[in-house]
Amino acid sequence: MDSMGVFSVSASALQAERERLNVIASNMANANSTRTEEGGPYKRRDVVFSAEPVGGSGDSTLEGVRVEEIVKENAFRKYYDPSHPDADKNGYVTAPDINVIEEMVNMMTAYRAYEASVSTFNTTKSMILKTLELGN
């Protein structure tokens, strides 16, 4: 395996996890948003990853990560608040069904995966530098 391919794999994972962290932050920020520009309450988003071949010296088995799509969920919760400006005629407000605790766990998982990719990148860099020192 080409050692530069490891950098490509790590970079793709970093980019994918960064996108996932942005989506999670958006979910948390809009956990109570009952009105959006598209109309209706905010729809929770989730990131779908897939494997993708990364460049290198012709090694087709080396795969990185990419964001396949960002899926919008149609799960909502209703609560009674007749004084809310977005309440229906019966006094119920439709809001996104976002569990902030679950989003925090997702954020911690994404952060750990991001850290692991940074660690892989740095370890590979150190190994390459040590290999270069052997030649001196």
C-alpha positions in Angstrom: 0.0 0.0 0.0 1.2 3.5 -0.9 1.9 5.4 2.3 0.5 8.5 0.7 -2.8 6.7 0.3 -3.1 6.6 4.1 -3.1 10.4 4.0 -5.9 10.3 1.4 -8.0 7.9 3.5 -7.5 10.1 6.6 -8.3 13.3 4.8 -11.5 11.8 3.4 -12.5 10.7 6.9 -11.8 14.1 8.3 -13.9 15.8 5.7 -16.8 13.4 6.2 -16.8 13.7 10.0 -16.6 17.5 9.7 -19.7 17.4 7.6 -21.4 15.1 10.1 -20.5 17.4 13.0 -22.0 20.4 11.1 -25.2 18.5 10.5 -25.4 17.5 14.2 -24.8 21.1 15.3 -27.6 22.2 12.9 -30.0 19.6 14.4 -29.2 20.8 17.9 -29.6 24.5 17.0 -33.0 23.8 15.4 -34.4 21.4 18.0 -37.3 23.7 18.7 -37.6 25.4 15.3 -41.3 25.3 14.3 -40.9 27.5 11.3 -38.4 27.4 8.5 -37.9 29.2 5.2 -39.2 26.0 3.4 -42.3 26.2 5.5 -43.2 23.9 8.4 -41.0 22.8 11.2 -37.3 22.0 10.9 -36.6 18.5 9.6 -33.9 16.5 11.4 -31.0 15.6 9.2 -28.7 12.6 9.2 -25.5 11.9 7.2 -25.1 8.7 5.2 -21.5 7.6 4.5 -20.2 5.4 1.8 -16.8 4.0 0.8 -15.0 5.5 -2.2 -11.8 4.5 -3.8 -9.0 7.0 -3.1 -6.1 7.9 -5.4 -2.7 6.3 -5.0 -0.4 4.1 -7.0 -3.1 2.0 -8.6 -4.2 0.3 -5.4 -7.9 -0.2 -6.1 -8.5 -1.8 -2.6 -7.8 1.5 -0.8 -11.0 3.1 0.2 -11.8 6.4 1.9 -15.1 7.8 3.2 -17.5 10.2 1.5 -20.8 11.7 2.4 -23.3 9.8 0.2 -26.3 12.0 1.1 -27.9 14.0 3.9 -31.3 12.6 4.7 -34.1 14.7 6.0 -36.4 12.9 8.4 -40.1 13.5 8.6 -40.5 12.8 12.3 -42.3 15.4 14.3 -43.7 15.8 17.8 -46.8 17.7 18.8 -47.3 19.6 22.0 -50.1 21.7 23.3 -49.5 25.5 23.5 -52.4 27.5 22.2 -50.5 30.8 22.7 -47.7 29.8 20.3 -47.8 31.6 16.9 -47.5 28.3 15.0 -50.2 26.5 16.9 -52.9 24.9 14.8 -56.7 25.5 15.4 -56.7 22.9 18.2 -53.7 24.6 20.0 -51.1 22.0 19.0 -47.6 23.0 17.8 -45.7 20.7 15.4 -42.0 20.7 16.2 -39.0 18.5 15.1 -38.6 15.2 16.9 -35.0 15.8 17.9 -33.6 14.2 21.1 -30.8 16.6 22.2 -29.1 13.9 24.3 -29.0 11.5 21.3 -27.5 14.4 19.2 -24.9 14.9 21.9 -23.9 11.3 21.8 -23.7 11.4 18.0 -21.5 14.5 18.3 -19.2 12.8 20.7 -19.0 9.8 18.4 -18.2 12.0 15.4 -15.6 13.9 17.4 -13.9 10.6 18.5 -13.8 9.4 14.9 -12.4 12.8 13.8 -9.7 12.4 16.5 -8.9 8.9 15.3 -8.4 10.2 11.8 -6.1 13.0 13.0 -4.1 10.4 15.0 -3.8 8.1 12.0 -2.6 11.0 9.9 0.0 12.1 12.4 1.3 8.6 13.1 1.7 8.0 9.4 3.6 11.3 9.1 5.9 10.3 12.0 6.6 6.9 10.4 7.5 8.5 7.1 9.8 11.0 8.8 11.5 8.3 10.8 12.0 6.3 7.6 13.7 9.3 6.0 16.0 9.7 9.1 17.2 6.1 8.6 18.6 7.0 5.2 20.9 9.6 6.8 
